[in-house]
Amino acid sequence: MATPSPIPPALLTSFHSYLLTPNLRILVVIGAGLSAASGLATFRGAGGHWRNFDAMTIATPEAFNADPGFVWQFYQMRRRAAFAAKPNPAHYALAEAAKRCRDFLAASQNVDGLSRRAGHPEDKIEYIHGNLSTLSCFQGMDYGGFVESCGWKAEDQTQDLPIPDEGVVPREMIPKCPNCKTGLQRPGVVWFGESLDEKVMDRIQDWLEVQGPSLCLVVGTSGRVYPAAAYAKAVKKRGGKVAVVDIEDRGAEEGADWSFVGDAAVVVPEILKPLMERPEVVA
Ligand SMILES: [Zn+2]
């Protein structure tokens, strides 16, 4: 038996007709709710815990500086979970939509790599919080704050690091940066208290400044939290519209034009259906 659509028909029709606006520019803001349907736990934000520690106290440069082995144990677990997970129908629908729209950009807060594995075109997505499969260099901290990294970065590193899952890990066991040979290898994600990549943020800002009919589609993240809130607001300011897909009904309080309540894996493919009838855009 087919699952009945959770979306009220009138809401869907009105969204679909806006989606077919000629030359519509689409910005998708992606959050943890997109990957929840792939079985990945949310650690960001309030309530995320691991081994009785608040995830917000583990995912910081201070924590890594104090005990890199412990922080690596947390990330090894998350890396394995992410690499074992599979993209769900919403990841695929967004990837296919991106291929079929000339002006489409996704700003993903997820670090699990599932959008990439669903075939989302690389030039149509920015990973604003980095990626679990990326390794970079941690030079440490001094009294003045962070020490600038040497800039080393390695992508698609999916093998386990030689760090035991349990017990205290001495600092000497953490693999060194192969470039400067003094820094420690760290996960290539953005920690609490770290700033987002300027180039990435500039690209999204530039996108927001272009005129024309636009849609900000917020999937699986609170539209009240930075940067999603700022993007939705910027799109509205230029006369565009905002749609929210979330398991909780909070679109109305966020001023969304459409609020779709339900599992992203079910809702996203359905709301993007009209785009699938188009041919892929040839660059
Ligand atoms: Zn280095």
py3Dmol code that shows the C-alpha trace and the ligand (Angstrom):
import py3Dmol

protein = """\
ATOM      1  CA  MET A   1       0.000   0.000   0.000  1.00  0.00           C
ATOM      2  CA  ALA A   2       1.352   3.406  -0.924  1.00  0.00           C
ATOM      3  CA  THR A   3       1.962   5.825   1.923  1.00  0.00           C
ATOM      4  CA  PRO A   4      -0.434   8.758   1.652  1.00  0.00           C
ATOM      5  CA  SER A   5       1.252  12.102   1.148  1.00  0.00           C
ATOM      6  CA  PRO A   6       1.608  14.036   4.392  1.00  0.00           C
ATOM      7  CA  ILE A   7       1.309  17.318   2.509  1.00  0.00           C
ATOM      8  CA  PRO A   8      -2.024  19.155   2.189  1.00  0.00           C
ATOM      9  CA  PRO A   9      -2.798  19.246  -1.582  1.00  0.00           C
ATOM     10  CA  ALA A  10      -3.463  23.008  -1.731  1.00  0.00           C
ATOM     11  CA  LEU A  11      -0.123  23.758  -0.073  1.00  0.00           C
ATOM     12  CA  LEU A  12       1.677  21.481  -2.524  1.00  0.00           C
ATOM     13  CA  THR A  13      -0.054  22.979  -5.574  1.00  0.00           C
ATOM     14  CA  SER A  14       0.785  26.518  -4.548  1.00  0.00           C
ATOM     15  CA  PHE A  15       4.448  25.611  -3.942  1.00  0.00           C
ATOM     16  CA  HIS A  16       4.711  23.711  -7.219  1.00  0.00           C
ATOM     17  CA  SER A  17       3.385  26.654  -9.187  1.00  0.00           C
ATOM     18  CA  TYR A  18       5.973  28.991  -7.599  1.00  0.00           C
ATOM     19  CA  LEU A  19       8.698  26.422  -8.292  1.00  0.00           C
ATOM     20  CA  LEU A  20       7.922  26.719 -11.998  1.00  0.00           C
ATOM     21  CA  THR A  21       8.482  30.501 -12.039  1.00  0.00           C
ATOM     22  CA  PRO A  22      10.759  31.181 -15.038  1.00  0.00           C
ATOM     23  CA  ASN A  23      14.402  31.764 -14.049  1.00  0.00           C
ATOM     24  CA  LEU A  24      13.706  31.010 -10.394  1.00  0.00           C
ATOM     25  CA  ARG A  25      16.901  31.071  -8.334  1.00  0.00           C
ATOM     26  CA  ILE A  26      16.993  28.505  -5.527  1.00  0.00           C
ATOM     27  CA  LEU A  27      19.039  28.558  -2.333  1.00  0.00           C
ATOM     28  CA  VAL A  28      18.698  25.475  -0.137  1.00  0.00           C
ATOM     29  CA  VAL A  29      19.822  25.634   3.478  1.00  0.00           C
ATOM     30  CA  ILE A  30      20.500  22.086   4.676  1.00  0.00           C
ATOM     31  CA  GLY A  31      20.639  20.972   8.315  1.00  0.00           C
ATOM     32  CA  ALA A  32      20.782  17.815  10.413  1.00  0.00           C
ATOM     33  CA  GLY A  33      17.119  16.952   9.798  1.00  0.00           C
ATOM     34  CA  LEU A  34      18.036  15.969   6.232  1.00  0.00           C
ATOM     35  CA  SER A  35      20.378  13.237   7.462  1.00  0.00           C
ATOM     36  CA  ALA A  36      18.219  12.149  10.402  1.00  0.00           C
ATOM     37  CA  ALA A  37      16.304   9.989   7.918  1.00  0.00           C
ATOM     38  CA  SER A  38      19.620   8.288   7.093  1.00  0.00           C
ATOM     39  CA  GLY A  39      19.953   7.356  10.760  1.00  0.00           C
ATOM     40  CA  LEU A  40      22.555   9.936  11.738  1.00  0.00           C
ATOM     41  CA  ALA A  41      22.250  11.465  15.182  1.00  0.00           C
ATOM     42  CA  THR A  42      22.329  15.195  15.689  1.00  0.00           C
ATOM     43  CA  PHE A  43      25.154  16.382  17.900  1.00  0.00           C
ATOM     44  CA  ARG A  44      25.022  20.052  17.103  1.00  0.00           C
ATOM     45  CA  GLY A  45      22.867  22.297  19.216  1.00  0.00           C
ATOM     46  CA  ALA A  46      21.333  21.735  22.597  1.00  0.00           C
ATOM     47  CA  GLY A  47      20.815  18.219  23.875  1.00  0.00           C
ATOM     48  CA  GLY A  48      23.546  16.437  21.909  1.00  0.00           C
ATOM     49  CA  HIS A  49      25.468  14.126  24.252  1.00  0.00           C
ATOM     50  CA  TRP A  50      28.263  11.578  23.910  1.00  0.00           C
ATOM     51  CA  ARG A  51      29.672   9.551  26.822  1.00  0.00           C
ATOM     52  CA  ASN A  52      27.734  11.910  29.112  1.00  0.00           C
ATOM     53  CA  PHE A  53      29.522  14.932  27.734  1.00  0.00           C
ATOM     54  CA  ASP A  54      27.654  17.762  26.088  1.00  0.00           C
ATOM     55  CA  ALA A  55      28.740  17.662  22.434  1.00  0.00           C
ATOM     56  CA  MET A  56      29.096  21.435  22.530  1.00  0.00           C
ATOM     57  CA  THR A  57      31.998  21.050  24.955  1.00  0.00           C
ATOM     58  CA  ILE A  58      33.733  18.373  22.828  1.00  0.00           C
ATOM     59  CA  ALA A  59      33.494  20.077  19.448  1.00  0.00           C
ATOM     60  CA  THR A  60      35.737  23.006  20.339  1.00  0.00           C
ATOM     61  CA  PRO A  61      39.390  23.905  19.716  1.00  0.00           C
ATOM     62  CA  GLU A  62      39.852  24.215  23.495  1.00  0.00           C
ATOM     63  CA  ALA A  63      38.727  20.612  24.019  1.00  0.00           C
ATOM     64  CA  PHE A  64      40.999  19.349  21.237  1.00  0.00           C
ATOM     65  CA  ASN A  65      43.916  21.303  22.625  1.00  0.00           C
ATOM     66  CA  ALA A  66      43.347  19.883  26.107  1.00  0.00           C
ATOM     67  CA  ASP A  67      42.726  16.250  25.080  1.00  0.00           C
ATOM     68  CA  PRO A  68      43.021  15.580  21.332  1.00  0.00           C
ATOM     69  CA  GLY A  69      42.678  11.815  21.845  1.00  0.00           C
ATOM     70  CA  PHE A  70      39.298  12.123  23.520  1.00  0.00           C
ATOM     71  CA  VAL A  71      37.998  14.491  20.842  1.00  0.00           C
ATOM     72  CA  TRP A  72      39.316  12.136  18.145  1.00  0.00           C
ATOM     73  CA  GLN A  73      37.446   9.214  19.756  1.00  0.00           C
ATOM     74  CA  PHE A  74      34.238  11.228  19.370  1.00  0.00           C
ATOM     75  CA  TYR A  75      35.040  11.999  15.736  1.00  0.00           C
ATOM     76  CA  GLN A  76      36.108   8.444  14.882  1.00  0.00           C
ATOM     77  CA  MET A  77      32.655   7.313  16.018  1.00  0.00           C
ATOM     78  CA  ARG A  78      30.959  10.031  13.977  1.00  0.00           C
ATOM     79  CA  ARG A  79      33.135   9.367  10.926  1.00  0.00           C
ATOM     80  CA  ARG A  80      32.319   5.657  10.949  1.00  0.00           C
ATOM     81  CA  ALA A  81      28.595   6.369  11.332  1.00  0.00           C
ATOM     82  CA  ALA A  82      28.636   8.898   8.494  1.00  0.00           C
ATOM     83  CA  PHE A  83      30.664   6.714   6.128  1.00  0.00           C
ATOM     84  CA  ALA A  84      28.377   3.734   6.818  1.00  0.00           C
ATOM     85  CA  ALA A  85      25.161   5.746   6.327  1.00  0.00           C
ATOM     86  CA  LYS A  86      23.447   5.994   2.967  1.00  0.00           C
ATOM     87  CA  PRO A  87      21.987   9.077   1.301  1.00  0.00           C
ATOM     88  CA  ASN A  88      18.185   9.085   1.547  1.00  0.00           C
ATOM     89  CA  PRO A  89      15.626  10.106  -1.117  1.00  0.00           C
ATOM     90  CA  ALA A  90      15.850  13.763  -0.047  1.00  0.00           C
ATOM     91  CA  HIS A  91      19.622  13.907  -0.707  1.00  0.00           C
ATOM     92  CA  TYR A  92      19.001  12.422  -4.157  1.00  0.00           C
ATOM     93  CA  ALA A  93      16.083  14.762  -4.898  1.00  0.00           C
ATOM     94  CA  LEU A  94      18.178  17.819  -4.012  1.00  0.00           C
ATOM     95  CA  ALA A  95      21.083  16.535  -6.122  1.00  0.00           C
ATOM     96  CA  GLU A  96      18.783  15.972  -9.102  1.00  0.00           C
ATOM     97  CA  ALA A  97      17.118  19.372  -8.647  1.00  0.00           C
ATOM     98  CA  ALA A  98      20.557  21.015  -8.596  1.00  0.00           C
ATOM     99  CA  LYS A  99      21.401  19.383 -11.931  1.00  0.00           C
ATOM    100  CA  ARG A 100      18.159  20.674 -13.442  1.00  0.00           C
ATOM    101  CA  CYS A 101      18.297  24.312 -12.326  1.00  0.00           C
ATOM    102  CA  ARG A 102      20.747  26.787 -13.772  1.00  0.00           C
ATOM    103  CA  ASP A 103      20.873  28.897 -10.626  1.00  0.00           C
ATOM    104  CA  PHE A 104      20.830  26.564  -7.655  1.00  0.00           C
ATOM    105  CA  LEU A 105      23.019  26.715  -4.577  1.00  0.00           C
ATOM    106  CA  ALA A 106      22.908  24.618  -1.420  1.00  0.00           C
ATOM    107  CA  ALA A 107      24.461  25.762   1.854  1.00  0.00           C
ATOM    108  CA  SER A 108      24.882  22.588   3.887  1.00  0.00           C
ATOM    109  CA  GLN A 109      25.562  22.557   7.608  1.00  0.00           C
ATOM    110  CA  ASN A 110      25.997  18.774   7.495  1.00  0.00           C
ATOM    111  CA  VAL A 111      29.471  17.267   7.696  1.00  0.00           C
ATOM    112  CA  ASP A 112      28.484  13.685   6.792  1.00  0.00           C
ATOM    113  CA  GLY A 113      29.222  13.809   3.056  1.00  0.00           C
ATOM    114  CA  LEU A 114      25.832  12.323   2.131  1.00  0.00           C
ATOM    115  CA  SER A 115      24.948  15.087  -0.357  1.00  0.00           C
ATOM    116  CA  ARG A 116      28.219  14.487  -2.178  1.00  0.00           C
ATOM    117  CA  ARG A 117      27.586  10.749  -2.252  1.00  0.00           C
ATOM    118  CA  ALA A 118      24.096  11.389  -3.649  1.00  0.00           C
ATOM    119  CA  GLY A 119      25.829  13.048  -6.596  1.00  0.00           C
ATOM    120  CA  HIS A 120      25.077  16.661  -5.714  1.00  0.00           C
ATOM    121  CA  PRO A 121      27.121  18.737  -8.210  1.00  0.00           C
ATOM    122  CA  GLU A 122      30.155  20.149  -6.372  1.00  0.00           C
ATOM    123  CA  ASP A 123      29.739  23.599  -7.908  1.00  0.00           C
ATOM    124  CA  LYS A 124      26.204  23.824  -6.532  1.00  0.00           C
ATOM    125  CA  ILE A 125      26.860  23.212  -2.849  1.00  0.00           C
ATOM    126  CA  GLU A 126      28.946  24.767  -0.096  1.00  0.00           C
ATOM    127  CA  TYR A 127      29.740  22.805   3.052  1.00  0.00           C
ATOM    128  CA  ILE A 128      29.728  25.618   5.567  1.00  0.00           C
ATOM    129  CA  HIS A 129      30.712  23.413   8.525  1.00  0.00           C
ATOM    130  CA  GLY A 130      33.341  21.403   6.650  1.00  0.00           C
ATOM    131  CA  ASN A 131      33.410  17.654   6.162  1.00  0.00           C
ATOM    132  CA  LEU A 132      34.130  14.660   8.402  1.00  0.00           C
ATOM    133  CA  SER A 133      36.214  13.046   5.656  1.00  0.00           C
ATOM    134  CA  THR A 134      38.569  16.035   5.516  1.00  0.00           C
ATOM    135  CA  LEU A 135      41.657  16.206   7.724  1.00  0.00           C
ATOM    136  CA  SER A 136      43.442  19.444   8.511  1.00  0.00           C
ATOM    137  CA  CYS A 137      46.221  20.781  10.724  1.00  0.00           C
ATOM    138  CA  PHE A 138      45.913  21.933  14.333  1.00  0.00           C
ATOM    139  CA  GLN A 139      48.856  23.987  15.524  1.00  0.00           C
ATOM    140  CA  GLY A 140      47.628  24.450  19.061  1.00  0.00           C
ATOM    141  CA  MET A 141      46.660  27.428  21.138  1.00  0.00           C
ATOM    142  CA  ASP A 142      48.570  29.923  23.197  1.00  0.00           C
ATOM    143  CA  TYR A 143      47.488  32.630  25.603  1.00  0.00           C
ATOM    144  CA  GLY A 144      46.460  34.848  22.721  1.00  0.00           C
ATOM    145  CA  GLY A 145      44.076  32.236  21.246  1.00  0.00           C
ATOM    146  CA  PHE A 146      44.490  29.952  18.226  1.00  0.00           C
ATOM    147  CA  VAL A 147      47.785  29.523  16.492  1.00  0.00           C
ATOM    148  CA  GLU A 148      47.296  29.863  12.746  1.00  0.00           C
ATOM    149  CA  SER A 149      47.211  26.465  10.977  1.00  0.00           C
ATOM    150  CA  CYS A 150      49.853  25.721   8.330  1.00  0.00           C
ATOM    151  CA  GLY A 151      46.991  25.387   5.846  1.00  0.00           C
ATOM    152  CA  TRP A 152      47.314  21.654   5.166  1.00  0.00           C
ATOM    153  CA  LYS A 153      44.109  19.902   4.169  1.00  0.00           C
ATOM    154  CA  ALA A 154      43.411  16.400   2.847  1.00  0.00           C
ATOM    155  CA  GLU A 155      39.982  15.459   1.501  1.00  0.00           C
ATOM    156  CA  ASP A 156      38.268  12.065   1.203  1.00  0.00           C
ATOM    157  CA  GLN A 157      40.203  10.518   4.092  1.00  0.00           C
ATOM    158  CA  THR A 158      37.845   7.777   5.177  1.00  0.00           C
ATOM    159  CA  GLN A 159      40.237   5.332   6.829  1.00  0.00           C
ATOM    160  CA  ASP A 160      40.364   5.113  10.637  1.00  0.00           C
ATOM    161  CA  LEU A 161      43.171   6.965  12.354  1.00  0.00           C
ATOM    162  CA  PRO A 162      45.443   4.797  14.542  1.00  0.00           C
ATOM    163  CA  ILE A 163      43.662   5.899  17.721  1.00  0.00           C
ATOM    164  CA  PRO A 164      42.112   3.363  20.134  1.00  0.00           C
ATOM    165  CA  ASP A 165      38.366   3.661  20.746  1.00  0.00           C
ATOM    166  CA  GLU A 166      38.670   3.399  24.525  1.00  0.00           C
ATOM    167  CA  GLY A 167      40.977   4.666  27.216  1.00  0.00           C
ATOM    168  CA  VAL A 168      43.213   7.681  27.531  1.00  0.00           C
ATOM    169  CA  VAL A 169      45.135   8.475  24.358  1.00  0.00           C
ATOM    170  CA  PRO A 170      48.484  10.214  24.864  1.00  0.00           C
ATOM    171  CA  ARG A 171      49.097  13.247  22.673  1.00  0.00           C
ATOM    172  CA  GLU A 172      52.056  11.489  21.003  1.00  0.00           C
ATOM    173  CA  MET A 173      49.653   8.983  19.461  1.00  0.00           C
ATOM    174  CA  ILE A 174      47.819  11.624  17.418  1.00  0.00           C
ATOM    175  CA  PRO A 175      49.105  11.581  13.804  1.00  0.00           C
ATOM    176  CA  LYS A 176      51.142  14.650  12.887  1.00  0.00           C
ATOM    177  CA  CYS A 177      50.424  17.001  10.014  1.00  0.00           C
ATOM    178  CA  PRO A 178      52.496  15.744   7.036  1.00  0.00           C
ATOM    179  CA  ASN A 179      53.112  19.311   5.870  1.00  0.00           C
ATOM    180  CA  CYS A 180      54.502  21.226   8.866  1.00  0.00           C
ATOM    181  CA  LYS A 181      55.280  18.053  10.870  1.00  0.00           C
ATOM    182  CA  THR A 182      54.522  19.846  14.138  1.00  0.00           C
ATOM    183  CA  GLY A 183      50.735  20.316  14.060  1.00  0.00           C
ATOM    184  CA  LEU A 184      48.290  17.529  14.875  1.00  0.00           C
ATOM    185  CA  GLN A 185      45.856  16.106  12.351  1.00  0.00           C
ATOM    186  CA  ARG A 186      42.331  17.228  13.218  1.00  0.00           C
ATOM    187  CA  PRO A 187      38.886  16.689  11.713  1.00  0.00           C
ATOM    188  CA  GLY A 188      38.190  19.182   8.926  1.00  0.00           C
ATOM    189  CA  VAL A 189      35.002  20.480  10.488  1.00  0.00           C
ATOM    190  CA  VAL A 190      34.156  23.872  11.928  1.00  0.00           C
ATOM    191  CA  TRP A 191      34.087  23.737  15.717  1.00  0.00           C
ATOM    192  CA  PHE A 192      32.082  25.898  18.074  1.00  0.00           C
ATOM    193  CA  GLY A 193      33.956  29.150  18.492  1.00  0.00           C
ATOM    194  CA  GLU A 194      35.660  28.893  15.086  1.00  0.00           C
ATOM    195  CA  SER A 195      34.747  31.183  12.240  1.00  0.00           C
ATOM    196  CA  LEU A 196      33.219  29.959   9.008  1.00  0.00           C
ATOM    197  CA  ASP A 197      35.290  29.925   5.821  1.00  0.00           C
ATOM    198  CA  GLU A 198      35.247  33.450   4.384  1.00  0.00           C
ATOM    199  CA  LYS A 199      35.330  32.340   0.751  1.00  0.00           C
ATOM    200  CA  VAL A 200      32.308  30.129   1.318  1.00  0.00           C
ATOM    201  CA  MET A 201      30.379  32.840   3.136  1.00  0.00           C
ATOM    202  CA  ASP A 202      31.252  35.403   0.443  1.00  0.00           C
ATOM    203  CA  ARG A 203      29.939  33.141  -2.287  1.00  0.00           C
ATOM    204  CA  ILE A 204      26.583  32.758  -0.532  1.00  0.00           C
ATOM    205  CA  GLN A 205      26.467  36.499   0.149  1.00  0.00           C
ATOM    206  CA  ASP A 206      27.117  37.214  -3.538  1.00  0.00           C
ATOM    207  CA  TRP A 207      24.343  34.806  -4.475  1.00  0.00           C
ATOM    208  CA  LEU A 208      21.933  36.653  -2.193  1.00  0.00           C
ATOM    209  CA  GLU A 209      22.692  39.978  -3.825  1.00  0.00           C
ATOM    210  CA  VAL A 210      21.636  38.981  -7.345  1.00  0.00           C
ATOM    211  CA  GLN A 211      18.196  40.236  -8.367  1.00  0.00           C
ATOM    212  CA  GLY A 212      15.445  38.002  -9.682  1.00  0.00           C
ATOM    213  CA  PRO A 213      12.723  35.677  -8.415  1.00  0.00           C
ATOM    214  CA  SER A 214      14.148  33.489  -5.701  1.00  0.00           C
ATOM    215  CA  LEU A 215      13.319  30.758  -3.243  1.00  0.00           C
ATOM    216  CA  CYS A 216      15.029  29.929   0.029  1.00  0.00           C
ATOM    217  CA  LEU A 217      14.267  26.311   0.918  1.00  0.00           C
ATOM    218  CA  VAL A 218      15.221  25.460   4.501  1.00  0.00           C
ATOM    219  CA  VAL A 219      15.486  21.700   5.106  1.00  0.00           C
ATOM    220  CA  GLY A 220      15.940  20.113   8.508  1.00  0.00           C
ATOM    221  CA  THR A 221      17.285  23.067  10.414  1.00  0.00           C
ATOM    222  CA  SER A 222      15.807  25.857  12.422  1.00  0.00           C
ATOM    223  CA  GLY A 223      15.286  28.927  10.281  1.00  0.00           C
ATOM    224  CA  ARG A 224      15.845  30.961  13.428  1.00  0.00           C
ATOM    225  CA  VAL A 225      19.473  29.975  13.804  1.00  0.00           C
ATOM    226  CA  TYR A 226      22.370  31.698  12.031  1.00  0.00           C
ATOM    227  CA  PRO A 227      23.073  31.493   9.146  1.00  0.00           C
ATOM    228  CA  ALA A 228      19.771  30.038   7.885  1.00  0.00           C
ATOM    229  CA  ALA A 229      17.811  32.883   9.457  1.00  0.00           C
ATOM    230  CA  ALA A 230      19.923  35.504   7.724  1.00  0.00           C
ATOM    231  CA  TYR A 231      19.614  33.800   4.325  1.00  0.00           C
ATOM    232  CA  ALA A 232      15.846  33.437   4.539  1.00  0.00           C
ATOM    233  CA  LYS A 233      15.545  37.065   5.574  1.00  0.00           C
ATOM    234  CA  ALA A 234      17.791  38.255   2.745  1.00  0.00           C
ATOM    235  CA  VAL A 235      15.754  36.315   0.173  1.00  0.00           C
ATOM    236  CA  LYS A 236      12.508  37.774   1.536  1.00  0.00           C
ATOM    237  CA  LYS A 237      13.934  41.288   1.503  1.00  0.00           C
ATOM    238  CA  ARG A 238      14.476  41.012  -2.245  1.00  0.00           C
ATOM    239  CA  GLY A 239      10.931  39.822  -2.805  1.00  0.00           C
ATOM    240  CA  GLY A 240      11.674  36.099  -2.786  1.00  0.00           C
ATOM    241  CA  LYS A 241       9.852  33.372  -0.904  1.00  0.00           C
ATOM    242  CA  VAL A 242      10.760  30.989   1.882  1.00  0.00           C
ATOM    243  CA  ALA A 243       9.754  27.349   2.342  1.00  0.00           C
ATOM    244  CA  VAL A 244      10.586  25.268   5.414  1.00  0.00           C
ATOM    245  CA  VAL A 245      10.700  21.462   5.620  1.00  0.00           C
ATOM    246  CA  ASP A 246      10.943  20.203   9.162  1.00  0.00           C
ATOM    247  CA  ILE A 247       9.728  17.434  11.410  1.00  0.00           C
ATOM    248  CA  GLU A 248       8.322  20.112  13.714  1.00  0.00           C
ATOM    249  CA  ASP A 249       5.859  22.744  12.581  1.00  0.00           C
ATOM    250  CA  ARG A 250       7.768  25.950  13.041  1.00  0.00           C
ATOM    251  CA  GLY A 251       7.541  27.468   9.579  1.00  0.00           C
ATOM    252  CA  ALA A 252       4.773  29.885  10.554  1.00  0.00           C
ATOM    253  CA  GLU A 253       6.687  31.413  13.432  1.00  0.00           C
ATOM    254  CA  GLU A 254       9.646  31.811  11.099  1.00  0.00           C
ATOM    255  CA  GLY A 255       7.583  33.715   8.564  1.00  0.00           C
ATOM    256  CA  ALA A 256       7.772  30.990   5.910  1.00  0.00           C
ATOM    257  CA  ASP A 257       5.487  31.177   2.886  1.00  0.00           C
ATOM    258  CA  TRP A 258       5.220  27.386   2.938  1.00  0.00           C
ATOM    259  CA  SER A 259       5.730  25.122   5.921  1.00  0.00           C
ATOM    260  CA  PHE A 260       5.976  21.404   5.161  1.00  0.00           C
ATOM    261  CA  VAL A 261       5.863  19.262   8.262  1.00  0.00           C
ATOM    262  CA  GLY A 262       7.254  15.751   8.074  1.00  0.00           C
ATOM    263  CA  ASP A 263      10.258  13.553   7.381  1.00  0.00           C
ATOM    264  CA  ALA A 264      12.533  15.279   4.865  1.00  0.00           C
ATOM    265  CA  ALA A 265      13.111  11.959   3.053  1.00  0.00           C
ATOM    266  CA  VAL A 266       9.393  11.846   2.219  1.00  0.00           C
ATOM    267  CA  VAL A 267       8.582  15.543   1.825  1.00  0.00           C
ATOM    268  CA  VAL A 268      11.546  16.838  -0.199  1.00  0.00           C
ATOM    269  CA  PRO A 269      11.187  14.459  -3.194  1.00  0.00           C
ATOM    270  CA  GLU A 270       7.494  15.286  -3.359  1.00  0.00           C
ATOM    271  CA  ILE A 271       7.800  19.063  -3.266  1.00  0.00           C
ATOM    272  CA  LEU A 272      10.612  19.065  -5.861  1.00  0.00           C
ATOM    273  CA  LYS A 273       8.829  16.726  -8.269  1.00  0.00           C
ATOM    274  CA  PRO A 274       8.073  19.335 -10.992  1.00  0.00           C
ATOM    275  CA  LEU A 275      11.821  19.973 -11.419  1.00  0.00           C
ATOM    276  CA  MET A 276      12.486  16.310 -12.185  1.00  0.00           C
ATOM    277  CA  GLU A 277      10.608  16.573 -15.460  1.00  0.00           C
ATOM    278  CA  ARG A 278      13.195  19.011 -16.764  1.00  0.00           C
ATOM    279  CA  PRO A 279      16.322  17.938 -18.599  1.00  0.00           C
ATOM    280  CA  GLU A 280      19.659  18.413 -16.851  1.00  0.00           C
ATOM    281  CA  VAL A 281      21.255  21.788 -17.421  1.00  0.00           C
ATOM    282  CA  VAL A 282      24.301  21.547 -19.662  1.00  0.00           C
ATOM    283  CA  ALA A 283      27.039  23.828 -18.387  1.00  0.00           C
TER     284      ALA A 283
END
"""
ligand_1 = """\
1
ZN
Zn 50.533 21.569 9.531
"""
view = py3Dmol.view(width=600, height=400)
view.addModel(protein, "pdb")
view.setStyle({"model": 0}, {"cartoon": {"style": "trace"}})
view.addModel(ligand_1, "xyz")
view.setStyle({"model": 1}, {"stick": {}})
view.zoomTo()
view.show()
